Amino acid sequence: MRIDCCYCGPRGNEEFAYLGDATLARPPADPAAPLDDAARAQWHDYVYLRDNPAGLLREHWYHGGGCRAWLIATRDTRSHAFQAVEAAPGAGASPDGGAR
């Protein structure tokens, strides 16, 4: 499987680490406040319960064996074909070489 890194070009998947669904929203939390039952349930769902869709999914990938950039890839989970790869927002340099 090849992933077309927006910084390095096409590379083997062994250079990347899959980091999960890029569409999930982290639950709000106040680190100074204790969690109530509702907040615990939200965090449980966020950490442990995941959909397993068949089709296109936006995912976080980390290019640890290359440019060390965080990427968001759109991949078809049925065929593992990558449709698009883009830099994750706020994750470092832009593909044109300038700093963000």
MILOZA-317126 format. One line per 3 residues: number of its first residue (from 1); their letters; for each residue x, y, z of N, C-alpha, C, O, CB. Coordinates in Angstrom, 2 decimals. Each point is the difference from the previous one (the first is absolute). Glycine has a CB too. Layout:
NUM = A = X Y Z X Y Z X Y Z X Y Z X Y Z ~ ...
END
This chain:
1 = MRI = 0.86 -1.17 0.00 -0.86 1.17 0.00 0.90 1.23 0.00 0.96 0.07 0.77 -2.83 -1.30 0.46 ~ 1.57 2.19 -2.08 0.76 1.25 -0.11 -0.87 1.16 0.47 -1.20 0.05 -0.29 2.56 -0.99 -1.65 ~ -0.75 1.85 2.65 -0.68 1.20 0.47 0.73 1.19 -0.61 1.22 0.11 0.10 -1.97 -1.21 2.08
4 = DCC = 0.00 1.99 -2.82 0.58 1.16 -0.68 0.10 1.16 0.99 -0.90 0.83 0.09 -0.05 -1.58 -2.32 ~ 2.07 0.79 2.98 0.22 1.07 0.97 0.07 1.34 -0.73 0.65 0.12 -1.03 0.60 -1.71 2.57 ~ -1.93 2.60 -1.01 -0.02 1.30 -0.66 1.34 0.72 0.12 0.21 1.01 -0.67 -2.66 -0.86 1.14
7 = YCG = 3.37 -0.65 0.36 1.33 0.59 0.11 1.06 -0.84 -0.72 0.87 0.56 -0.66 -1.55 0.42 2.85 ~ 0.60 -2.31 -2.08 1.06 -0.89 -0.49 -0.35 -0.73 -1.29 0.88 -0.60 -0.62 -0.20 0.32 2.96 ~ -1.94 0.31 -2.75 -0.43 -0.76 -1.16 -0.40 -1.42 0.39 -0.12 -0.31 1.19 1.63 1.70 -2.64
10 = PRG = -1.71 -2.26 0.46 -0.44 -1.38 0.29 1.04 -0.78 0.79 1.17 -0.05 -0.37 -2.52 0.10 -1.72 ~ 0.90 -0.66 3.19 0.89 -0.77 0.88 -0.72 -1.28 0.43 -1.22 -0.08 -0.06 2.38 2.20 0.87 ~ -0.39 -3.10 -0.38 -0.57 -1.24 0.50 -0.71 0.19 1.33 0.40 0.85 0.80 1.39 -2.09 -1.98
13 = NEE = -2.84 0.46 1.41 -0.79 0.18 1.23 0.78 -0.34 1.27 -0.41 0.40 1.09 -1.62 -0.92 -2.43 ~ 3.15 -0.20 1.22 0.79 -0.33 1.19 0.62 1.24 0.64 0.44 -0.06 1.14 0.04 -2.18 -2.15 ~ -0.44 3.37 0.29 0.52 1.25 0.55 -1.03 0.76 0.84 0.33 0.98 0.66 1.20 -0.85 -2.62
16 = FAY = -2.78 -0.58 1.92 -1.10 0.74 0.62 -0.60 -0.76 1.17 0.08 -1.23 0.08 -0.56 2.29 -2.28 ~ -0.13 -0.32 3.11 -0.77 -0.59 1.10 -1.43 0.49 -0.11 -0.25 1.20 -0.12 2.30 -1.33 1.62 ~ -3.00 -0.80 -1.44 -1.41 0.32 -0.03 -0.42 0.47 1.39 0.32 -0.65 0.99 -0.76 -1.04 -2.84
19 = LGD = -0.27 2.80 1.91 -0.36 0.56 1.30 -1.49 0.16 0.22 -0.41 0.56 1.02 2.57 0.59 -1.07 ~ -2.99 -1.60 -0.88 -1.44 -0.03 0.24 -0.81 1.01 -0.77 0.50 0.78 -0.81 0.07 -1.57 2.99 ~ -1.85 0.74 -1.91 -1.02 0.80 -0.66 0.26 1.49 0.23 0.14 0.44 1.14 -1.80 -2.31 -0.86
22 = ATL = 1.72 2.64 -1.35 0.27 1.44 0.10 -1.27 0.81 0.19 0.07 1.23 0.12 1.93 -1.57 -1.54 ~ -3.15 -0.30 1.44 -1.25 0.75 0.11 -0.54 0.04 1.43 -0.97 0.71 0.27 0.47 -1.36 -2.60 ~ 1.11 -0.08 3.25 -0.49 -0.02 1.38 0.32 1.30 0.72 1.08 0.57 -0.19 -0.80 -3.05 0.24
25 = ARP = -1.21 2.94 0.75 0.20 1.21 0.80 0.28 -0.41 1.45 -0.75 -0.77 0.59 -0.77 2.12 -2.12 ~ 2.60 -0.84 2.07 0.37 -0.30 1.39 -1.02 0.65 0.94 -0.37 1.15 -0.19 2.84 -1.29 -0.43 ~ -2.93 -0.59 1.64 -0.97 0.59 0.94 0.63 1.15 0.78 1.20 -0.01 0.28 -2.35 -2.23 -0.08
28 = PAD = 0.34 3.24 0.14 0.54 1.11 0.80 0.35 -0.49 1.40 -0.67 -0.87 0.55 -0.70 2.54 -1.88 ~ 2.42 -1.11 1.89 0.40 -0.39 1.35 0.72 1.15 0.67 0.75 0.74 -0.63 -0.57 -3.15 -0.07 ~ -0.42 2.55 2.00 0.72 0.95 0.84 0.94 -0.82 0.87 -0.46 -0.73 0.87 -1.46 2.44 -0.87
31 = PAA = 3.25 -1.62 -0.23 0.92 -0.86 0.74 -0.04 0.22 1.51 0.42 -0.87 0.76 1.01 0.87 -2.75 ~ -1.93 1.15 2.43 -0.04 0.28 1.43 -1.26 -0.55 0.67 -0.07 -0.10 1.22 1.41 2.14 -1.65 ~ -2.33 -2.41 -0.37 -1.27 -0.45 0.57 -0.09 -1.53 -0.06 0.44 -0.62 -0.97 -1.55 2.79 0.27
34 = PLD = 0.52 -2.78 1.74 -0.20 -1.45 -0.05 -1.07 -0.35 -1.05 -0.90 0.79 -0.26 1.56 -0.98 2.70 ~ -0.54 -1.00 -3.02 -0.97 -0.44 -1.00 -1.27 -0.53 0.66 0.07 -0.80 0.93 1.82 0.26 -2.50 ~ -3.04 1.01 1.09 -1.26 -0.58 0.47 -0.34 -1.21 -0.89 0.75 -0.32 -0.92 -1.57 2.60 1.78
37 = DAA = -0.29 -2.95 -0.57 -0.35 -1.21 -0.75 -0.22 0.27 -1.48 0.39 -0.82 -0.84 -1.42 -0.08 2.91 ~ 0.42 2.02 -2.41 -0.24 0.33 -1.41 1.32 0.22 -0.74 0.17 -0.45 -1.13 -2.39 1.48 1.75 ~ 3.16 -0.33 0.02 1.30 0.26 -0.63 0.78 -1.31 -0.15 0.66 -0.21 -1.01 -0.63 2.53 1.99
40 = RAQ = -0.11 -3.19 0.02 0.68 -1.31 -0.10 -0.57 -0.80 -1.17 0.75 -0.65 -0.73 -0.34 0.66 3.22 ~ -1.73 0.03 -2.67 -0.63 -0.73 -1.10 0.44 0.57 -1.35 0.24 -0.75 -0.94 -2.22 0.25 2.42 ~ 2.09 1.84 -1.58 0.48 0.62 -1.24 1.42 -0.43 -0.32 0.30 -0.33 -1.15 -1.79 2.29 1.58
43 = WHD = 2.36 -1.96 0.57 1.38 -0.41 -0.22 0.10 -1.49 -0.34 0.81 -0.39 -0.85 -0.07 2.19 2.42 ~ -1.54 -2.62 -0.92 0.00 -1.44 -0.31 -0.36 -0.21 -1.47 0.67 -0.75 -0.71 -1.31 0.20 3.09 ~ -0.43 1.21 -2.83 -0.43 -0.13 -1.39 1.08 0.49 -0.96 0.25 -0.63 -1.03 -2.63 0.92 1.76
46 = YVY = 3.03 0.83 -0.40 1.04 0.57 -0.87 1.21 -0.93 -0.12 0.54 -0.17 -1.10 -1.30 2.47 1.76 ~ 1.17 -2.89 0.44 1.21 -0.83 0.00 -0.25 -1.41 -0.53 0.81 -0.53 -0.75 0.00 1.86 2.69 ~ -1.95 -1.95 -1.55 -0.18 -1.42 -0.27 -1.01 -0.36 -1.10 0.12 -1.06 -0.60 0.47 0.77 2.92
49 = LRD = -1.55 1.13 -2.58 -1.04 -0.36 -0.97 0.27 0.68 -1.33 0.02 1.23 -0.10 -1.69 -1.52 1.97 ~ 1.87 -0.52 -2.90 0.28 0.52 -1.33 -0.88 -0.68 -1.03 -0.30 -1.19 0.11 2.68 1.69 0.56 ~ -2.80 0.27 -1.66 -0.68 -0.59 -1.14 1.05 -0.65 -0.89 1.17 0.37 0.04 -3.05 1.36 0.06
52 = NPA = 1.46 -2.69 -0.88 0.88 -0.67 -0.95 -0.65 0.08 -1.38 -0.51 -1.00 -0.51 1.44 -0.58 2.31 ~ -0.93 2.78 -2.40 -0.73 0.19 -1.24 0.67 -0.67 -1.20 1.22 -0.12 -0.06 -2.06 2.26 0.98 ~ 0.03 -2.57 -1.85 0.50 -0.49 -1.28 -0.13 1.14 -0.99 -1.10 0.44 -0.29 0.45 -2.87 0.79
55 = GLL = 1.78 2.91 -1.01 -0.02 1.11 -0.94 1.05 1.03 0.36 0.99 -0.31 0.66 -3.42 -0.08 -1.07 ~ 2.21 1.61 -0.02 0.97 1.06 0.22 0.03 0.45 1.45 -1.04 0.18 0.64 0.71 0.55 -2.99 ~ 1.53 -0.55 2.87 0.20 0.44 1.37 1.19 0.94 0.04 1.04 -0.27 -0.61 -2.03 -1.88 1.54
58 = REH = 0.84 3.27 -0.20 1.14 0.91 0.21 0.74 -0.48 1.24 -0.60 -0.22 1.05 -0.61 2.22 -2.13 ~ 2.55 -2.16 0.94 0.80 -0.59 1.06 1.26 0.82 0.26 0.54 0.65 -0.90 -1.44 -2.91 0.30 ~ 1.37 2.21 1.85 1.29 0.58 0.35 1.09 -1.02 -0.28 -0.13 -1.17 0.36 -0.93 2.64 1.42
61 = WYH = 2.14 -1.03 -2.42 1.19 -0.81 -0.23 1.20 0.84 0.39 -0.01 1.22 -0.17 -1.10 -2.55 -1.72 ~ 2.15 0.67 2.41 1.23 0.68 0.39 1.14 -0.56 -0.83 0.20 -1.22 -0.03 -1.06 1.62 2.38 ~ 1.61 0.46 -3.03 1.11 -0.44 -0.85 1.30 -0.02 0.82 0.87 0.84 -0.19 -2.02 0.11 -1.88
64 = GGG = 1.25 -1.90 2.96 1.14 -0.12 0.90 1.29 -0.41 -0.70 1.08 0.35 0.47 -2.67 -0.92 1.30 ~ 1.50 -0.17 -2.87 1.18 -0.45 -0.72 0.43 0.96 -1.09 0.82 -0.35 -0.85 -1.50 -1.95 1.34 ~ 0.15 3.50 -0.48 0.31 0.99 -1.03 0.04 1.39 0.59 0.87 0.31 0.82 -1.92 -1.76 -2.55
67 = CRA = 0.12 2.28 1.32 0.00 1.42 0.38 -0.55 0.25 1.40 0.06 1.13 0.50 -0.31 -0.60 -2.89 ~ -0.28 -1.56 3.03 -0.58 0.10 1.36 -1.20 0.93 0.07 -0.25 0.64 1.02 2.51 -1.10 -0.12 ~ -2.99 0.54 -1.99 -1.18 0.86 -0.06 -1.25 -0.79 0.36 -0.08 -1.21 -0.23 1.18 2.62 -1.54
70 = WLI = -2.07 -0.72 2.34 -1.33 -0.55 0.22 -0.80 0.27 -1.27 0.02 1.11 -0.53 0.07 -0.75 3.06 ~ -0.77 -1.37 -3.01 -0.76 0.10 -1.24 -1.44 -0.44 0.24 -0.28 -0.76 0.92 2.37 0.36 -2.27 ~ -2.98 0.89 0.51 -1.37 -0.50 -0.03 -0.21 -0.62 -1.37 0.12 0.66 -1.03 -0.97 1.11 2.68
73 = ATR = 0.55 -3.05 -1.64 -0.19 -0.75 -1.24 -1.45 -0.43 -0.12 -0.64 -0.36 0.99 3.02 -0.44 -0.92 ~ -2.89 0.85 -1.26 -1.32 -0.54 -0.30 0.24 -1.34 -0.68 0.58 -0.07 -1.09 -1.69 2.40 0.85 ~ 0.65 -3.41 0.91 0.29 -1.35 -0.46 -1.29 -0.80 -0.09 -0.88 0.13 0.85 3.19 -0.03 0.18
76 = DTR = -2.41 -0.93 -2.05 -1.13 -0.90 -0.14 0.32 -1.25 0.82 0.93 -0.73 -0.34 -1.53 1.62 -1.99 ~ -0.16 -1.15 3.37 0.28 -1.12 0.90 -0.27 -1.35 -0.65 0.44 -1.03 0.52 -0.98 2.52 1.39 ~ -0.19 -1.51 -3.02 -0.27 -1.27 -0.69 1.18 -0.45 -0.84 0.29 -1.19 -0.07 -2.72 1.76 0.03
79 = SHA = 3.12 0.36 -0.59 1.10 -0.34 -0.90 1.36 0.48 0.51 1.03 -0.37 -0.56 -2.65 0.49 -1.32 ~ 1.64 0.69 2.93 1.19 0.64 0.55 0.62 1.01 -0.96 1.14 0.41 0.20 -0.73 -2.47 1.12 ~ -1.13 2.47 -2.35 0.48 0.99 -0.96 -0.11 1.40 0.60 -1.05 0.38 0.52 0.37 -1.88 -2.45
82 = FQA = 1.76 2.25 1.84 0.01 1.38 0.50 -0.55 0.92 -1.08 0.47 -0.03 -1.14 1.51 -0.45 2.64 ~ -2.96 1.29 -1.15 -0.60 0.95 -0.93 0.70 1.35 0.05 0.14 0.66 -1.03 -2.33 -1.84 1.29 ~ 2.62 1.59 0.93 0.65 1.30 0.18 0.83 -0.02 1.28 -0.33 -0.71 0.95 -1.54 1.87 -2.18
85 = VEA = 2.94 -0.39 1.24 0.82 0.19 1.20 0.30 1.48 0.10 0.41 0.63 -0.97 0.62 -2.97 0.81 ~ -1.23 2.90 1.36 0.26 1.43 0.22 0.69 0.19 1.34 -0.08 -0.86 0.87 -1.92 1.49 -2.27 ~ 2.66 0.49 1.55 0.64 0.32 1.28 -1.08 0.24 1.05 -1.02 0.64 -0.28 3.02 0.37 -0.91
88 = APG = -1.78 -1.53 2.38 -0.93 0.25 1.09 0.12 1.46 0.43 1.11 0.53 0.05 -0.97 -2.96 0.72 ~ -1.25 3.08 -0.45 0.06 1.41 0.40 0.91 0.21 1.21 -0.10 -0.72 1.00 -2.22 1.02 -1.89 ~ 3.20 0.69 0.80 0.88 0.33 1.10 1.09 -1.00 0.27 0.56 -0.04 1.10 -2.44 1.21 -0.15
91 = AGA = 2.21 -2.01 -1.94 0.94 -1.09 0.24 1.41 0.26 -0.51 0.77 -0.94 -0.14 -2.69 -0.56 0.03 ~ 2.27 2.73 -0.16 1.38 0.27 -0.43 0.07 0.78 -1.27 -0.84 0.86 -0.28 1.52 -2.91 1.39 ~ 0.34 1.75 -1.90 0.24 0.73 -1.25 -1.08 -0.28 -1.01 -0.61 -1.07 0.01 3.04 0.99 0.43
94 = SPD = -2.66 1.03 -1.33 -0.95 -0.20 -1.08 0.70 -0.71 -1.16 1.22 0.08 -0.12 -2.51 1.98 0.82 ~ 0.53 -2.76 -1.57 0.62 -0.73 -1.10 0.84 0.85 -0.95 0.86 -0.54 -0.69 -2.76 -1.00 0.86 ~ 1.68 2.86 -0.22 0.80 0.85 -0.89 1.33 0.39 0.63 0.77 0.76 -0.59 -2.87 0.10 -0.41
97 = GGA = 2.39 -1.37 2.22 1.29 0.22 0.64 0.01 1.11 1.05 0.97 0.13 0.74 0.02 -0.92 -2.82 ~ -2.03 1.59 2.16 -0.06 1.07 0.98 -0.46 -0.51 1.34 -0.69 -1.02 0.09 0.24 2.63 -1.91 ~ 0.82 -0.91 2.87 -0.42 -0.39 1.35 -1.42 0.48 0.24 -0.40 1.04 -0.51 2.77 -0.96 1.34
100 = R = -3.11 -0.84 -0.05 -1.36 0.41 0.36 0.03 0.77 1.28 -1.05 0.44 0.48 0.09 -2.42 -1.63
END
